[in-house]
Amino acid sequence: MAFDSASVQCVACGASLDENPSAPAEERLPCPHCGSLLRRIDVTCSDTLSFHSKLNVKARHAREKRPFMDQTIGDDFHRNSGRWMKLYRLIDRVKDWYHEQVTDPVTGEIVHECSEPLTNHKGHGSAKDKN
């Protein structure tokens, strides 16, 4: 969060005062307009907030646990670059197909793409060898 500005005003008469907002009360000088030592300090802070979304859809046949299709679309944090990327992943067990594409949303550049039969897609994610 960024500290933007602070202003000091006299509570009694509302005059703007040119004094340090973090000064202790004992060090305050009386208001030059009315003599009051009461102050109102307005502080302005700002920050930026961004949202990311991802949708994961799984298609299953009745009474079967494992989905025959799994699709993921949306924002994904890319650990190698430390940035948010656009992810599209399709796992189609009926057609034996795996497709994944990671795109940089700023440049439109494809950072990673993999399209292959699902049976060839080994050694990734939870299927990696444990050392």
N, C-alpha and C positions, 0 to 999 in steps of 0.2 A: 504494500500500500504506500502511496506517495503522499507526503505532506505538501499541500499546495500553497496555502496562505493562512494567516491569522490576523484578525483585526481586534483592536481594543476600543471599547466605548464606555463612557461614563453612564452608570445605571440611572443616576438622578436626572441628568439633563439630556442624555443621548449624544453628547458631543464625541466625535472621533478623536482619539488620543494617540499621539506618537510615542508609545512606550513599549518596552519589551513585554510580550504576553506571558513569558515564563518568570518574570520578576516576582520575588516574594512580596507579600502584602506589606511587610514592614518597610520595604524600600520604595513604595509608591509615593509619588508626590500628589498633592491634592489637585483635583480638576481645576484648570485655570479659569473655567467659566462659572462653576458653582461651588468648588471647594470640597466636593465629595471624594471619598476614597473607594467607593464601591465601583466595581468594574464588571463589564460583560465582555467575554472573550469569545469571538466566533472563529472556529477553526474549520478549514475546508481540506478534506482528504479525498483522493480519487484512486481508483484501481480499475483494471480491466478484467472482465469475466468472459470466458468463452465456453460454449457447450459443444459436445461431441456426441454422436449417436451411432449405434450399430444395431442391425437387425439380423437375427439368426432364426431361420425357418427350417424345421425338420418335418419330413413327410414319412408317415408310417402306414403300413397296412394293418388292418384290424388284428388284434391279438399277437402282434409281433413287437418285440422290444427294440430291435435295431432299425433305425430309419433307413429307407431305401434312397432317400435324397436329403442332403444337408447343404443349405446355402447361407452364406454370411455376406452381408453388404453393409458398408459404413466406414466410420472412422476407426483407425487402429494406430496405437502408438508404436512407431518404428524405433526399436531400441538402438540399432546401429547408428542412426542419424540423430536420435533424440528429438524427432519431430513427429507430428501427426500426419498420417497418410490415409489415402482412400484404399480400402480393401474390398476385393470381390473374390469369394471362394465358393466353388461348387464341387460337391462330392456326390456323384451319381453312381450308386451301386448297381442299378439295373443296367446301365450302359457301360459300366466298368470304366468311368472317366473321372479324372481329377483335374480341376483348373483353378489356378490362383493367380491373381494379378494385384500388385501393389503399385499405386500411382501417387506421385507427388501432386497434391492439389494446387500448389502455387505455379509450378512449371508445366504440369501435364505430362511430365516424363514418367515412363514406366520404370520403376525401381527394381521390380522383381516380377517375373512371369514364369509359370510352370503349367504346362498342359501335357498330360500323359495318361495312359491307362492306369486306373487305380491299382491294379495288381502290380505295376512297376513302381508305385509310389511307396517305397519302403525306407526306413531309417530316418523318418521325420517325426517331430513332435514326441508323443509318448512312445513311439516305436524305435527311438534312438537307442543304441547300445549303451548300457549302464556300465561305466568303468569302475 
